[in-house]
Amino acid sequence: MTTTATHRIAVSSWRAYLGLCKLRVVGAIVFTAVIGMFLAVPGLPPLVETLWGALGIGLAAASAAALNHVYDRVIDGKMGRTEDRPLPQAQLQPRQANIFALILGVLSMVILTVFVNPLTAVLTFISLIGYAVIYTRYLKRITAQNIVIGGAAGAAPPVLGWCAVTGVIHPHSLLLFLIIFIWTPPHFWPLALAKKDEYRLADMPMLPVIYGDDITKLHILLYTILLVIFSLLPFLTGMSGLIYLISALLLGGGFLYFAIRLKLAKDNKLAMRTFGYSLLYLGGIFTALLVDHYLPI
């Protein structure tokens, strides 16, 4: 084998391992965790805990993502949006992915325990198991409410970030958890609507597969209304000020606009736009929290 061919294989292998990490998802997790760190203190968070905390939480998220690839490899191979992932394409074997996930998970726990604090390590481990095992391995396959229940693991990063710099679970961090928890269903169900046929082919009990489009659209609308209401809690509890309040109302109004239009539509053409806006909403709401924290009105 030539040196060029060996180099190409090595590059391809590294790309496959990076593909296991779901870097976009990990990036969103680290982003909300870091926002939690900044919101936890009046000034700037301590540099050491911030850097090590972000790294440890990110590695744990990547570990969970790799395990998700292993457990979902058969399903991924049946769905158009996931069939190009490393395991369905046989770029890696399940054993390699499991070892990779284990290494990332152990590194994460060591970093968080040694350089941050044990409570953050324990909470991060619980989140990892909650997403990678309880949700992906079991809940995802047995109930149409899988997204609602599994959303708890995805909502944990702000709490983890807050705990990383303070060593405690503060009530305000739980408000951030609650916002992401309620955001998750109206964020994911539009995608499930758009990819309903693929989920049906993969025999996944997603809400639109089991109960149909109309019920799913109604759930999206109701959860969006709840989200707008609960997003006001940081202002009502004195955690945030007017900048956040105005941003939450504007962003929530946009989400409601998409949810209402989707509910009234006779097709699902707006589903992916609603999904896209939900990502913009989450980034916007947490950015508003950060801006308001340092520029209160």
DRENVO-997975 format. One line per field, with one value per residue (C-alpha): residue in one letter; x negated, y negated, z negated. Coordinates in steps of 0.001 Angstrom, whole numbers, always signed. Each point is the difference from the previous one (the first is absolute). Layout:
// DRENVO-997975
resn <- c(a|...)
x <- c(X|...)
y <- c(Y|...)
z <- c(Z|...)
This chain:
// DRENVO-997975
resn <- c(m|t|t|t|a|t|h|r|i|a|v|s|s|w|r|a|y|l|g|l|c|k|l|r|v|v|g|a|i|v|f|t|a|v|i|g|m|f|l|a|v|p|g|l|p|p|l|v|e|t|l|w|g|a|l|g|i|g|l|a|a|a|s|a|a|a|l|n|h|v|y|d|r|v|i|d|g|k|m|g|r|t|e|d|r|p|l|p|q|a|q|l|q|p|r|q|a|n|i|f|a|l|i|l|g|v|l|s|m|v|i|l|t|v|f|v|n|p|l|t|a|v|l|t|f|i|s|l|i|g|y|a|v|i|y|t|r|y|l|k|r|i|t|a|q|n|i|v|i|g|g|a|a|g|a|a|p|p|v|l|g|w|c|a|v|t|g|v|i|h|p|h|s|l|l|l|f|l|i|i|f|i|w|t|p|p|h|f|w|p|l|a|l|a|k|k|d|e|y|r|l|a|d|m|p|m|l|p|v|i|y|g|d|d|i|t|k|l|h|i|l|l|y|t|i|l|l|v|i|f|s|l|l|p|f|l|t|g|m|s|g|l|i|y|l|i|s|a|l|l|l|g|g|g|f|l|y|f|a|i|r|l|k|l|a|k|d|n|k|l|a|m|r|t|f|g|y|s|l|l|y|l|g|g|i|f|t|a|l|l|v|d|h|y|l|p|i)
x <- c(+0|-1384|-576|+2724|+2548|-897|+421|+3431|+1155|-1234|+1806|+3168|-174|-378|+2916|+2083|-860|+828|+3280|+848|-256|+2896|-2036|+2928|+1988|-3033|-611|+3554|-424|-3287|+1512|+2897|-2346|-2368|+2924|+932|-3545|+152|+3459|-1114|-2257|+295|-3188|-1999|-98|-3345|-2094|-1226|+3433|+1489|-2545|-198|+3745|+759|-2500|+1308|+3653|-808|-1858|+2908|+2427|-2218|-161|+3795|+236|-2348|+2087|+3080|-1593|-602|+3530|+1659|-2213|+2731|+2605|-2452|-576|+3729|+383|-1099|-1232|-2208|-1035|-3330|-1124|-3255|+1511|+2662|-2722|-2320|-2699|-344|+1108|+2269|-2863|-2189|+2798|+586|-3698|-95|+3076|-1555|-3233|+1859|+2255|-2886|-1966|+3053|+496|-3684|-109|+3196|-898|-3602|+142|+3617|+1954|+1486|+3631|-366|-1582|+2878|+2681|-1760|-254|+3716|+766|-2239|+1718|+3411|-475|-2193|+1596|+3384|+1248|-1770|-44|+3499|+2374|-540|+1317|+2975|+1995|+1209|-868|-3677|-1024|+1756|-1574|-3404|-108|-1138|-3498|-285|+1156|-2756|-2978|+838|+315|-3327|-1674|+1440|-1107|-3484|-797|+1990|+101|+3751|+3315|+1584|+3766|-780|-1908|+3111|+1950|-2445|+487|+3769|-176|-2034|+2144|+3209|-1727|-1090|+3394|+1037|-3572|-159|+3592|-86|-2994|+1931|+2876|-2291|-1707|+3113|-288|-3612|+867|+2860|-2366|-2405|+2908|-560|+3038|-295|+3095|+1036|-498|+2247|+2581|-179|-790|+2894|-696|-3705|+670|+2320|-2713|-2549|+2319|+843|-3631|-958|+2600|-1431|-3490|+941|+1572|-2887|-2588|+1287|-1073|-3581|+1502|+2772|-2441|-2434|-2670|+130|+1205|+1700|-2449|+733|+3752|+298|-2174|+1999|+3293|-1264|-1638|+2983|+2348|-1975|+186|+3760|+358|-1615|+1901|+3376|-719|-1127|+3167|+2250|-1856|+1398|-3480|-3390|-1946|-605|-1340|-3692|+229|+1581|-2817|-2565|+1613|-27|-3798|-127|+2343|-2189|-3158|+1796|+1536|-3308|-1864|+2617|-547|-3731|+351|+2560|-2278|-2757|+2119|+3024|+2782)
y <- c(+0|-3396|-2820|-2048|+2803|+459|-3730|+45|+2888|-1770|-3228|+1934|+1818|-3238|-1526|+3034|-362|-3705|+958|+2087|-3115|-1936|-3181|-2344|+1500|-37|-3626|-933|+1886|-1723|-3365|+306|+1369|-2950|-2442|+1681|-626|-3710|-414|+1699|-2854|-3818|-574|+2381|+3681|+1433|+849|+3431|+1378|-1509|+1552|+3391|+64|-717|+2650|+2627|-632|-1|+3309|+1558|-1213|+1451|+3293|+126|-822|+2862|+2442|-1340|+940|+3537|+568|-1613|+1460|+2265|-2767|-2514|+2276|-103|-3784|-2387|-2706|+2403|+2695|-1736|+258|+1914|+3267|+546|-734|+2536|-2651|+1222|+3070|-143|+1224|-2898|-2479|+1479|-253|-3569|-900|+1621|-1952|-3292|+783|+905|-3098|-2112|+1408|-365|-3613|-1000|+1784|-1199|-3490|-1077|+1683|+3434|-1206|-1174|+3340|+1947|-2119|+253|+3766|+232|-2089|+2192|+3187|-1651|-899|+2789|+2928|-781|-2165|+1407|+3656|+251|-2993|-922|+3386|+526|-3238|-2820|-2369|+941|-3536|-1491|+2422|+58|-3787|-14|+1144|-2639|-2716|+649|-1974|-3432|+1688|+1752|-3258|-1866|+2768|+73|-3525|-52|+3617|-207|+472|-3446|-536|-2414|+2738|+2155|-2712|+400|+3766|-500|-2229|+2538|+2874|-1628|-1197|+3510|+1438|-2928|-26|+3685|+829|-2186|+2057|+3168|-1301|-684|+3393|+1958|+2576|+713|+521|+2286|+2017|+282|+1083|-2878|-1034|-3724|-2088|-598|+3690|+1176|-2793|-1794|-3494|-1920|+1213|-713|-3539|-614|+1214|-2301|-2979|+796|+529|-3230|-1890|+1598|-965|-3647|-29|+1723|-2092|-2978|+1564|-1372|-3516|+684|+1455|-2907|+2083|-2172|-3440|-1820|+962|+3635|-577|-1797|+2612|+2878|-1531|-690|+3397|+1750|-1909|+1251|+3576|-351|-1370|+3101|+2354|-1547|+15|+3612|+936|-1645|+1357|+3014|+1305|+173|-2323|-2436|+2672|-412|-3798|+359|+2351|-2503|-2867|+2039|+122|-3755|-436|+1933|-1807|-3331|+564|+1014|-2836|-2390|+1451|-634|-3553|-872|+1419|-2492|-2902|-13|-2534)
z <- c(+0|+977|-2432|+1735|-373|-3666|-563|+1672|-2189|-3145|+966|+834|-3343|-1963|+1872|-898|-3676|+133|+1656|-3054|-2174|+1585|-232|+683|-2855|-2286|+947|-1046|-3273|-817|+982|-2469|-2672|+388|-150|-3293|-1242|+810|-1521|-3219|-1148|-72|+1976|+2154|-988|-1160|+3045|-1149|-866|+3170|+2359|-1695|-559|+3662|+1097|-2416|+838|+3726|-222|-1909|+2665|+2731|-1890|-217|+3705|+898|-2063|+1747|+3327|-1255|-1303|+3031|+2723|+1435|-103|+1476|+2970|+839|-86|+2704|-2366|-1962|+2477|+665|-3622|-682|-1269|+2707|+2568|-1702|-400|-3591|-1910|-3084|-2186|+1128|-699|-3457|-885|+1286|-2087|-3077|+404|+386|-2954|-2307|+1025|-686|-3489|-891|+1196|-1789|-3234|-225|+1510|-623|-2807|-761|+98|+3600|+892|-1583|+1669|+3361|-327|-802|+3088|+2155|-1154|+252|+3648|+1326|-1830|-1554|+2874|+3055|-1003|-1523|-97|+3635|+1043|-2309|-299|+2240|-2873|+317|+912|-3027|-2468|+1674|+68|-3619|+973|+2705|-2389|-2543|+1461|-1547|-3403|+572|+1000|-2981|-2346|+1565|-1224|-3247|-1184|-705|+1805|-73|+587|+2843|+1812|-253|+1845|+2885|-191|+148|+3076|+1988|-1277|+1268|+3192|+1016|+1126|+2251|+1310|+925|+966|+3150|+1135|-833|+2135|+2942|-327|-1033|+2787|-896|-3673|+1022|+2194|-2950|-2252|-2403|-2086|+611|-724|+3649|+802|-2835|-283|+3341|+1237|-1571|-3543|+453|+1241|-2947|-2397|+1663|-433|-3633|-970|+1770|-2051|-3154|+1120|+445|-3474|-1757|+1852|-1998|-3302|+36|+146|-2499|-2550|+305|+1724|+3143|+1046|+2855|+2741|-646|-364|+3334|+1714|-1491|+1147|+3527|+408|-1555|+2283|+2987|-1248|-530|+3533|+1461|-2318|+891|+3726|-209|-1903|+2588|+3023|+1825|+740|-1729|+2273|-2851|-2346|+820|-167|-3439|-989|+1266|-1888|-3210|+194|+547|-2970|-2423|+1055|-219|-3410|-1580|+1688|-1404|-3464|+297|+1343|-2671|-2703|+810|+1301|-2321|+506)
